[in-house]
Structure formats: C-alpha cells, structure tokens
Amino acid sequence: MNEVMQERGLTQTQLSKISGVRQAAISEMSRNLREQVNIKTLEKIAEALEIDDISELITIENEKKTADS
C-alpha cells in the first residue's frame, strides 16, 4: 500500500480523507501491524487509490511452523 500511495503522491492522512478509513487503521496496515482487515476497508482504500485489482494492496504471507513449535 505504501508504494501505491507514493506513486500517487498521497500521505496516510490524505488517503484517510478520500477513502473514509481512519488514519490510524491505514497506518497500522502500512506497518503490517494488523492481522485482520475488513474487506470493505480494502474496497474503500482501493477505490480511493483508483485500483481495480485489490491484490495490489495486499501480500499474503504464510507463517511456517516447525515441529518444535
């Protein structure tokens, strides 16, 4: 999401205003602090950033668990 915001010259505060998503939520998502994100929130951000493919905003990472865990 940070890359897309930079490409469009937007700050988190500006994105918050045009998307209607709280700036704190955008900040947490940008710093990968959120474990869950509501699909409606992603839709609002994608619409504000004029993105048709939501995969531009998210990366899915799988945590590999070892037998020792």
PDB file of N, CA, C and O in Angstrom:
ATOM      1  N   MET A   1       0.827  -1.181   0.000  1.00  0.00           N
ATOM      2  CA  MET A   1       0.000   0.000   0.000  1.00  0.00           C
ATOM      3  C   MET A   1       0.871   1.244   0.000  1.00  0.00           C
ATOM      4  O   MET A   1       0.533   2.244  -0.633  1.00  0.00           O
ATOM      5  N   ASN A   2       1.993   1.184   0.710  1.00  0.00           N
ATOM      6  CA  ASN A   2       2.876   2.353   0.766  1.00  0.00           C
ATOM      7  C   ASN A   2       3.373   2.744  -0.619  1.00  0.00           C
ATOM      8  O   ASN A   2       3.444   3.928  -0.948  1.00  0.00           O
ATOM      9  N   GLU A   3       3.719   1.740  -1.434  1.00  0.00           N
ATOM     10  CA  GLU A   3       4.214   2.014  -2.779  1.00  0.00           C
ATOM     11  C   GLU A   3       3.157   2.717  -3.627  1.00  0.00           C
ATOM     12  O   GLU A   3       3.459   3.661  -4.356  1.00  0.00           O
ATOM     13  N   VAL A   4       1.929   2.251  -3.525  1.00  0.00           N
ATOM     14  CA  VAL A   4       0.841   2.843  -4.304  1.00  0.00           C
ATOM     15  C   VAL A   4       0.590   4.276  -3.844  1.00  0.00           C
ATOM     16  O   VAL A   4       0.373   5.166  -4.666  1.00  0.00           O
ATOM     17  N   MET A   5       0.620   4.498  -2.538  1.00  0.00           N
ATOM     18  CA  MET A   5       0.432   5.860  -2.022  1.00  0.00           C
ATOM     19  C   MET A   5       1.544   6.776  -2.525  1.00  0.00           C
ATOM     20  O   MET A   5       1.281   7.912  -2.920  1.00  0.00           O
ATOM     21  N   GLN A   6       2.782   6.290  -2.513  1.00  0.00           N
ATOM     22  CA  GLN A   6       3.903   7.089  -3.003  1.00  0.00           C
ATOM     23  C   GLN A   6       3.745   7.410  -4.488  1.00  0.00           C
ATOM     24  O   GLN A   6       3.973   8.545  -4.908  1.00  0.00           O
ATOM     25  N   GLU A   7       3.353   6.411  -5.280  1.00  0.00           N
ATOM     26  CA  GLU A   7       3.152   6.618  -6.709  1.00  0.00           C
ATOM     27  C   GLU A   7       2.128   7.713  -6.982  1.00  0.00           C
ATOM     28  O   GLU A   7       2.241   8.457  -7.955  1.00  0.00           O
ATOM     29  N   ARG A   8       1.130   7.798  -6.109  1.00  0.00           N
ATOM     30  CA  ARG A   8       0.065   8.777  -6.297  1.00  0.00           C
ATOM     31  C   ARG A   8       0.311  10.073  -5.518  1.00  0.00           C
ATOM     32  O   ARG A   8      -0.490  11.005  -5.579  1.00  0.00           O
ATOM     33  N   GLY A   9       1.417  10.118  -4.794  1.00  0.00           N
ATOM     34  CA  GLY A   9       1.763  11.322  -4.047  1.00  0.00           C
ATOM     35  C   GLY A   9       0.832  11.612  -2.889  1.00  0.00           C
ATOM     36  O   GLY A   9       0.547  12.771  -2.588  1.00  0.00           O
ATOM     37  N   LEU A  10       0.353  10.551  -2.234  1.00  0.00           N
ATOM     38  CA  LEU A  10      -0.594  10.707  -1.126  1.00  0.00           C
ATOM     39  C   LEU A  10       0.041  10.353   0.210  1.00  0.00           C
ATOM     40  O   LEU A  10       0.853   9.433   0.309  1.00  0.00           O
ATOM     41  N   THR A  11      -0.341  11.092   1.221  1.00  0.00           N
ATOM     42  CA  THR A  11       0.042  10.755   2.585  1.00  0.00           C
ATOM     43  C   THR A  11      -1.060   9.877   3.178  1.00  0.00           C
ATOM     44  O   THR A  11      -2.138   9.740   2.600  1.00  0.00           O
ATOM     45  N   GLN A  12      -0.776   9.291   4.330  1.00  0.00           N
ATOM     46  CA  GLN A  12      -1.795   8.498   5.018  1.00  0.00           C
ATOM     47  C   GLN A  12      -2.999   9.367   5.375  1.00  0.00           C
ATOM     48  O   GLN A  12      -4.142   8.921   5.278  1.00  0.00           O
ATOM     49  N   THR A  13      -2.747  10.582   5.780  1.00  0.00           N
ATOM     50  CA  THR A  13      -3.833  11.498   6.149  1.00  0.00           C
ATOM     51  C   THR A  13      -4.710  11.810   4.944  1.00  0.00           C
ATOM     52  O   THR A  13      -5.936  11.826   5.056  1.00  0.00           O
ATOM     53  N   GLN A  14      -4.096  12.057   3.799  1.00  0.00           N
ATOM     54  CA  GLN A  14      -4.865  12.334   2.588  1.00  0.00           C
ATOM     55  C   GLN A  14      -5.676  11.118   2.170  1.00  0.00           C
ATOM     56  O   GLN A  14      -6.844  11.242   1.801  1.00  0.00           O
ATOM     57  N   LEU A  15      -5.057   9.939   2.225  1.00  0.00           N
ATOM     58  CA  LEU A  15      -5.770   8.714   1.880  1.00  0.00           C
ATOM     59  C   LEU A  15      -6.948   8.493   2.822  1.00  0.00           C
ATOM     60  O   LEU A  15      -8.019   8.058   2.398  1.00  0.00           O
ATOM     61  N   SER A  16      -6.746   8.792   4.082  1.00  0.00           N
ATOM     62  CA  SER A  16      -7.818   8.665   5.061  1.00  0.00           C
ATOM     63  C   SER A  16      -9.005   9.554   4.681  1.00  0.00           C
ATOM     64  O   SER A  16     -10.156   9.122   4.740  1.00  0.00           O
ATOM     65  N   LYS A  17      -8.718  10.780   4.296  1.00  0.00           N
ATOM     66  CA  LYS A  17      -9.789  11.721   3.950  1.00  0.00           C
ATOM     67  C   LYS A  17     -10.559  11.285   2.706  1.00  0.00           C
ATOM     68  O   LYS A  17     -11.785  11.395   2.668  1.00  0.00           O
ATOM     69  N   ILE A  18      -9.852  10.790   1.687  1.00  0.00           N
ATOM     70  CA  ILE A  18     -10.567  10.442   0.461  1.00  0.00           C
ATOM     71  C   ILE A  18     -11.205   9.051   0.511  1.00  0.00           C
ATOM     72  O   ILE A  18     -12.117   8.754  -0.261  1.00  0.00           O
ATOM     73  N   SER A  19     -10.727   8.209   1.412  1.00  0.00           N
ATOM     74  CA  SER A  19     -11.281   6.852   1.499  1.00  0.00           C
ATOM     75  C   SER A  19     -12.332   6.695   2.598  1.00  0.00           C
ATOM     76  O   SER A  19     -13.188   5.813   2.532  1.00  0.00           O
ATOM     77  N   GLY A  20     -12.256   7.557   3.600  1.00  0.00           N
ATOM     78  CA  GLY A  20     -13.175   7.415   4.731  1.00  0.00           C
ATOM     79  C   GLY A  20     -12.707   6.384   5.746  1.00  0.00           C
ATOM     80  O   GLY A  20     -13.457   6.007   6.647  1.00  0.00           O
ATOM     81  N   VAL A  21     -11.458   5.925   5.599  1.00  0.00           N
ATOM     82  CA  VAL A  21     -10.872   4.961   6.531  1.00  0.00           C
ATOM     83  C   VAL A  21     -10.019   5.728   7.530  1.00  0.00           C
ATOM     84  O   VAL A  21      -9.273   6.631   7.153  1.00  0.00           O
ATOM     85  N   ARG A  22     -10.129   5.367   8.803  1.00  0.00           N
ATOM     86  CA  ARG A  22      -9.363   6.066   9.833  1.00  0.00           C
ATOM     87  C   ARG A  22      -7.866   6.050   9.517  1.00  0.00           C
ATOM     88  O   ARG A  22      -7.334   5.039   9.059  1.00  0.00           O
ATOM     89  N   GLN A  23      -7.200   7.164   9.761  1.00  0.00           N
ATOM     90  CA  GLN A  23      -5.771   7.271   9.507  1.00  0.00           C
ATOM     91  C   GLN A  23      -4.998   6.258  10.333  1.00  0.00           C
ATOM     92  O   GLN A  23      -4.007   5.700   9.861  1.00  0.00           O
ATOM     93  N   ALA A  24      -5.435   6.016  11.550  1.00  0.00           N
ATOM     94  CA  ALA A  24      -4.763   5.037  12.413  1.00  0.00           C
ATOM     95  C   ALA A  24      -4.820   3.642  11.790  1.00  0.00           C
ATOM     96  O   ALA A  24      -3.851   2.886  11.869  1.00  0.00           O
ATOM     97  N   ALA A  25      -5.939   3.304  11.179  1.00  0.00           N
ATOM     98  CA  ALA A  25      -6.077   1.996  10.528  1.00  0.00           C
ATOM     99  C   ALA A  25      -5.146   1.901   9.323  1.00  0.00           C
ATOM    100  O   ALA A  25      -4.513   0.868   9.105  1.00  0.00           O
ATOM    101  N   ILE A  26      -5.063   2.968   8.548  1.00  0.00           N
ATOM    102  CA  ILE A  26      -4.161   2.993   7.389  1.00  0.00           C
ATOM    103  C   ILE A  26      -2.718   2.854   7.859  1.00  0.00           C
ATOM    104  O   ILE A  26      -1.929   2.131   7.252  1.00  0.00           O
ATOM    105  N   SER A  27      -2.380   3.541   8.931  1.00  0.00           N
ATOM    106  CA  SER A  27      -1.028   3.459   9.484  1.00  0.00           C
ATOM    107  C   SER A  27      -0.701   2.033   9.915  1.00  0.00           C
ATOM    108  O   SER A  27       0.379   1.523   9.615  1.00  0.00           O
ATOM    109  N   GLU A  28      -1.630   1.393  10.614  1.00  0.00           N
ATOM    110  CA  GLU A  28      -1.405   0.018  11.071  1.00  0.00           C
ATOM    111  C   GLU A  28      -1.245  -0.937   9.896  1.00  0.00           C
ATOM    112  O   GLU A  28      -0.395  -1.826   9.933  1.00  0.00           O
ATOM    113  N   MET A  29      -2.046  -0.764   8.863  1.00  0.00           N
ATOM    114  CA  MET A  29      -1.927  -1.617   7.684  1.00  0.00           C
ATOM    115  C   MET A  29      -0.600  -1.370   6.972  1.00  0.00           C
ATOM    116  O   MET A  29       0.040  -2.312   6.505  1.00  0.00           O
ATOM    117  N   SER A  30      -0.194  -0.127   6.890  1.00  0.00           N
ATOM    118  CA  SER A  30       1.068   0.217   6.218  1.00  0.00           C
ATOM    119  C   SER A  30       2.274  -0.375   6.927  1.00  0.00           C
ATOM    120  O   SER A  30       3.287  -0.686   6.301  1.00  0.00           O
ATOM    121  N   ARG A  31       2.155  -0.528   8.239  1.00  0.00           N
ATOM    122  CA  ARG A  31       3.259  -1.071   9.027  1.00  0.00           C
ATOM    123  C   ARG A  31       3.091  -2.558   9.331  1.00  0.00           C
ATOM    124  O   ARG A  31       3.821  -3.121  10.147  1.00  0.00           O
ATOM    125  N   ASN A  32       2.126  -3.185   8.668  1.00  0.00           N
ATOM    126  CA  ASN A  32       1.847  -4.619   8.855  1.00  0.00           C
ATOM    127  C   ASN A  32       1.557  -4.980  10.307  1.00  0.00           C
ATOM    128  O   ASN A  32       1.967  -6.040  10.781  1.00  0.00           O
ATOM    129  N   LEU A  33       0.859  -4.109  11.002  1.00  0.00           N
ATOM    130  CA  LEU A  33       0.509  -4.366  12.397  1.00  0.00           C
ATOM    131  C   LEU A  33      -0.870  -5.001  12.542  1.00  0.00           C
ATOM    132  O   LEU A  33      -1.224  -5.480  13.620  1.00  0.00           O
ATOM    133  N   ARG A  34      -1.639  -5.006  11.475  1.00  0.00           N
ATOM    134  CA  ARG A  34      -2.984  -5.586  11.522  1.00  0.00           C
ATOM    135  C   ARG A  34      -2.954  -7.019  11.030  1.00  0.00           C
ATOM    136  O   ARG A  34      -2.419  -7.312   9.961  1.00  0.00           O
ATOM    137  N   GLU A  35      -3.529  -7.901  11.813  1.00  0.00           N
ATOM    138  CA  GLU A  35      -3.614  -9.297  11.397  1.00  0.00           C
ATOM    139  C   GLU A  35      -4.860  -9.539  10.556  1.00  0.00           C
ATOM    140  O   GLU A  35      -4.885 -10.453   9.732  1.00  0.00           O
ATOM    141  N   GLN A  36      -5.887  -8.732  10.758  1.00  0.00           N
ATOM    142  CA  GLN A  36      -7.127  -8.875  10.002  1.00  0.00           C
ATOM    143  C   GLN A  36      -7.543  -7.519   9.469  1.00  0.00           C
ATOM    144  O   GLN A  36      -7.410  -6.496  10.140  1.00  0.00           O
ATOM    145  N   VAL A  37      -8.052  -7.537   8.239  1.00  0.00           N
ATOM    146  CA  VAL A  37      -8.542  -6.311   7.623  1.00  0.00           C
ATOM    147  C   VAL A  37      -9.890  -6.619   6.990  1.00  0.00           C
ATOM    148  O   VAL A  37     -10.039  -7.602   6.264  1.00  0.00           O
ATOM    149  N   ASN A  38     -10.851  -5.782   7.267  1.00  0.00           N
ATOM    150  CA  ASN A  38     -12.191  -5.933   6.730  1.00  0.00           C
ATOM    151  C   ASN A  38     -12.155  -5.694   5.217  1.00  0.00           C
ATOM    152  O   ASN A  38     -11.495  -4.764   4.753  1.00  0.00           O
ATOM    153  N   ILE A  39     -12.850  -6.516   4.461  1.00  0.00           N
ATOM    154  CA  ILE A  39     -12.867  -6.386   3.005  1.00  0.00           C
ATOM    155  C   ILE A  39     -13.435  -5.035   2.578  1.00  0.00           C
ATOM    156  O   ILE A  39     -12.984  -4.466   1.584  1.00  0.00           O
ATOM    157  N   LYS A  40     -14.402  -4.522   3.303  1.00  0.00           N
ATOM    158  CA  LYS A  40     -14.976  -3.207   2.980  1.00  0.00           C
ATOM    159  C   LYS A  40     -13.920  -2.114   3.121  1.00  0.00           C
ATOM    160  O   LYS A  40     -13.897  -1.166   2.337  1.00  0.00           O
ATOM    161  N   THR A  41     -13.052  -2.245   4.115  1.00  0.00           N
ATOM    162  CA  THR A  41     -11.962  -1.285   4.305  1.00  0.00           C
ATOM    163  C   THR A  41     -11.026  -1.324   3.102  1.00  0.00           C
ATOM    164  O   THR A  41     -10.629  -0.278   2.587  1.00  0.00           O
ATOM    165  N   LEU A  42     -10.673  -2.526   2.656  1.00  0.00           N
ATOM    166  CA  LEU A  42      -9.816  -2.659   1.477  1.00  0.00           C
ATOM    167  C   LEU A  42     -10.493  -2.091   0.239  1.00  0.00           C
ATOM    168  O   LEU A  42      -9.841  -1.461  -0.594  1.00  0.00           O
ATOM    169  N   GLU A  43     -11.786  -2.308   0.115  1.00  0.00           N
ATOM    170  CA  GLU A  43     -12.526  -1.777  -1.033  1.00  0.00           C
ATOM    171  C   GLU A  43     -12.503  -0.251  -1.038  1.00  0.00           C
ATOM    172  O   GLU A  43     -12.317   0.362  -2.089  1.00  0.00           O
ATOM    173  N   LYS A  44     -12.690   0.361   0.122  1.00  0.00           N
ATOM    174  CA  LYS A  44     -12.664   1.827   0.220  1.00  0.00           C
ATOM    175  C   LYS A  44     -11.298   2.382  -0.176  1.00  0.00           C
ATOM    176  O   LYS A  44     -11.201   3.371  -0.903  1.00  0.00           O
ATOM    177  N   ILE A  45     -10.246   1.729   0.312  1.00  0.00           N
ATOM    178  CA  ILE A  45      -8.886   2.179   0.005  1.00  0.00           C
ATOM    179  C   ILE A  45      -8.596   1.985  -1.478  1.00  0.00           C
ATOM    180  O   ILE A  45      -8.037   2.874  -2.121  1.00  0.00           O
ATOM    181  N   ALA A  46      -8.971   0.829  -2.028  1.00  0.00           N
ATOM    182  CA  ALA A  46      -8.742   0.553  -3.450  1.00  0.00           C
ATOM    183  C   ALA A  46      -9.473   1.576  -4.322  1.00  0.00           C
ATOM    184  O   ALA A  46      -8.919   2.074  -5.302  1.00  0.00           O
ATOM    185  N   GLU A  47     -10.705   1.880  -3.960  1.00  0.00           N
ATOM    186  CA  GLU A  47     -11.473   2.862  -4.725  1.00  0.00           C
ATOM    187  C   GLU A  47     -10.805   4.238  -4.660  1.00  0.00           C
ATOM    188  O   GLU A  47     -10.692   4.925  -5.675  1.00  0.00           O
ATOM    189  N   ALA A  48     -10.369   4.631  -3.478  1.00  0.00           N
ATOM    190  CA  ALA A  48      -9.716   5.930  -3.314  1.00  0.00           C
ATOM    191  C   ALA A  48      -8.420   6.015  -4.110  1.00  0.00           C
ATOM    192  O   ALA A  48      -8.061   7.079  -4.615  1.00  0.00           O
ATOM    193  N   LEU A  49      -7.713   4.878  -4.220  1.00  0.00           N
ATOM    194  CA  LEU A  49      -6.447   4.846  -4.953  1.00  0.00           C
ATOM    195  C   LEU A  49      -6.640   4.504  -6.431  1.00  0.00           C
ATOM    196  O   LEU A  49      -5.672   4.383  -7.183  1.00  0.00           O
ATOM    197  N   GLU A  50      -7.915   4.347  -6.838  1.00  0.00           N
ATOM    198  CA  GLU A  50      -8.269   4.005  -8.215  1.00  0.00           C
ATOM    199  C   GLU A  50      -7.594   2.707  -8.658  1.00  0.00           C
ATOM    200  O   GLU A  50      -6.989   2.628  -9.727  1.00  0.00           O
ATOM    201  N   ILE A  51      -7.720   1.700  -7.804  1.00  0.00           N
ATOM    202  CA  ILE A  51      -7.151   0.376  -8.064  1.00  0.00           C
ATOM    203  C   ILE A  51      -8.296  -0.589  -8.357  1.00  0.00           C
ATOM    204  O   ILE A  51      -9.263  -0.669  -7.599  1.00  0.00           O
ATOM    205  N   ASP A  52      -8.176  -1.315  -9.460  1.00  0.00           N
ATOM    206  CA  ASP A  52      -9.190  -2.306  -9.818  1.00  0.00           C
ATOM    207  C   ASP A  52      -8.878  -3.676  -9.232  1.00  0.00           C
ATOM    208  O   ASP A  52      -9.786  -4.462  -8.958  1.00  0.00           O
ATOM    209  N   ASP A  53      -7.603  -3.959  -9.043  1.00  0.00           N
ATOM    210  CA  ASP A  53      -7.170  -5.264  -8.550  1.00  0.00           C
ATOM    211  C   ASP A  53      -6.665  -5.115  -7.120  1.00  0.00           C
ATOM    212  O   ASP A  53      -5.588  -4.566  -6.889  1.00  0.00           O
ATOM    213  N   ILE A  54      -7.443  -5.605  -6.169  1.00  0.00           N
ATOM    214  CA  ILE A  54      -7.130  -5.434  -4.742  1.00  0.00           C
ATOM    215  C   ILE A  54      -5.811  -6.103  -4.351  1.00  0.00           C
ATOM    216  O   ILE A  54      -5.236  -5.785  -3.311  1.00  0.00           O
ATOM    217  N   SER A  55      -5.331  -7.034  -5.191  1.00  0.00           N
ATOM    218  CA  SER A  55      -4.068  -7.694  -4.874  1.00  0.00           C
ATOM    219  C   SER A  55      -2.890  -6.719  -4.915  1.00  0.00           C
ATOM    220  O   SER A  55      -1.811  -7.033  -4.412  1.00  0.00           O
ATOM    221  N   GLU A  56      -3.087  -5.548  -5.505  1.00  0.00           N
ATOM    222  CA  GLU A  56      -2.042  -4.523  -5.482  1.00  0.00           C
ATOM    223  C   GLU A  56      -1.830  -3.977  -4.069  1.00  0.00           C
ATOM    224  O   GLU A  56      -0.794  -3.381  -3.775  1.00  0.00           O
ATOM    225  N   LEU A  57      -2.813  -4.185  -3.209  1.00  0.00           N
ATOM    226  CA  LEU A  57      -2.745  -3.661  -1.844  1.00  0.00           C
ATOM    227  C   LEU A  57      -2.273  -4.674  -0.817  1.00  0.00           C
ATOM    228  O   LEU A  57      -1.774  -4.294   0.242  1.00  0.00           O
ATOM    229  N   ILE A  58      -2.423  -5.949  -1.112  1.00  0.00           N
ATOM    230  CA  ILE A  58      -2.152  -6.954  -0.083  1.00  0.00           C
ATOM    231  C   ILE A  58      -1.117  -7.975  -0.533  1.00  0.00           C
ATOM    232  O   ILE A  58      -0.980  -8.281  -1.717  1.00  0.00           O
ATOM    233  N   THR A  59      -0.417  -8.476   0.427  1.00  0.00           N
ATOM    234  CA  THR A  59       0.506  -9.584   0.234  1.00  0.00           C
ATOM    235  C   THR A  59       0.184 -10.604   1.308  1.00  0.00           C
ATOM    236  O   THR A  59       0.132 -10.272   2.492  1.00  0.00           O
ATOM    237  N   ILE A  60      -0.027 -11.825   0.905  1.00  0.00           N
ATOM    238  CA  ILE A  60      -0.348 -12.877   1.867  1.00  0.00           C
ATOM    239  C   ILE A  60       0.934 -13.621   2.206  1.00  0.00           C
ATOM    240  O   ILE A  60       1.620 -14.154   1.334  1.00  0.00           O
ATOM    241  N   GLU A  61       1.231 -13.641   3.483  1.00  0.00           N
ATOM    242  CA  GLU A  61       2.424 -14.334   3.950  1.00  0.00           C
ATOM    243  C   GLU A  61       2.003 -15.502   4.822  1.00  0.00           C
ATOM    244  O   GLU A  61       1.195 -15.350   5.738  1.00  0.00           O
ATOM    245  N   ASN A  62       2.550 -16.652   4.532  1.00  0.00           N
ATOM    246  CA  ASN A  62       2.267 -17.831   5.334  1.00  0.00           C
ATOM    247  C   ASN A  62       3.377 -18.004   6.358  1.00  0.00           C
ATOM    248  O   ASN A  62       4.561 -17.972   6.024  1.00  0.00           O
ATOM    249  N   GLU A  63       2.979 -18.188   7.603  1.00  0.00           N
ATOM    250  CA  GLU A  63       3.950 -18.476   8.638  1.00  0.00           C
ATOM    251  C   GLU A  63       4.222 -19.971   8.631  1.00  0.00           C
ATOM    252  O   GLU A  63       3.303 -20.781   8.752  1.00  0.00           O
ATOM    253  N   LYS A  64       5.479 -20.326   8.489  1.00  0.00           N
ATOM    254  CA  LYS A  64       5.820 -21.736   8.524  1.00  0.00           C
ATOM    255  C   LYS A  64       6.080 -22.147   9.972  1.00  0.00           C
ATOM    256  O   LYS A  64       6.874 -21.530  10.682  1.00  0.00           O
ATOM    257  N   LYS A  65       5.399 -23.188  10.379  1.00  0.00           N
ATOM    258  CA  LYS A  65       5.561 -23.684  11.756  1.00  0.00           C
ATOM    259  C   LYS A  65       6.476 -24.887  11.729  1.00  0.00           C
ATOM    260  O   LYS A  65       6.372 -25.763  10.870  1.00  0.00           O
ATOM    261  N   THR A  66       7.361 -24.903  12.681  1.00  0.00           N
ATOM    262  CA  THR A  66       8.266 -26.036  12.767  1.00  0.00           C
ATOM    263  C   THR A  66       7.713 -27.063  13.728  1.00  0.00           C
ATOM    264  O   THR A  66       6.803 -26.766  14.502  1.00  0.00           O
ATOM    265  N   ALA A  67       8.245 -28.251  13.688  1.00  0.00           N
ATOM    266  CA  ALA A  67       7.795 -29.325  14.579  1.00  0.00           C
ATOM    267  C   ALA A  67       8.108 -29.000  16.033  1.00  0.00           C
ATOM    268  O   ALA A  67       7.472 -29.531  16.944  1.00  0.00           O
ATOM    269  N   ASP A  68       9.090 -28.124  16.250  1.00  0.00           N
ATOM    270  CA  ASP A  68       9.461 -27.745  17.623  1.00  0.00           C
ATOM    271  C   ASP A  68       8.488 -26.760  18.247  1.00  0.00           C
ATOM    272  O   ASP A  68       8.488 -26.592  19.467  1.00  0.00           O
ATOM    273  N   SER A  69       7.660 -26.106  17.446  1.00  0.00           N
ATOM    274  CA  SER A  69       6.764 -25.069  17.969  1.00  0.00           C
ATOM    275  C   SER A  69       5.595 -25.664  18.705  1.00  0.00           C
ATOM    276  O   SER A  69       4.745 -24.930  19.208  1.00  0.00           O
TER     277      SER A  69
END
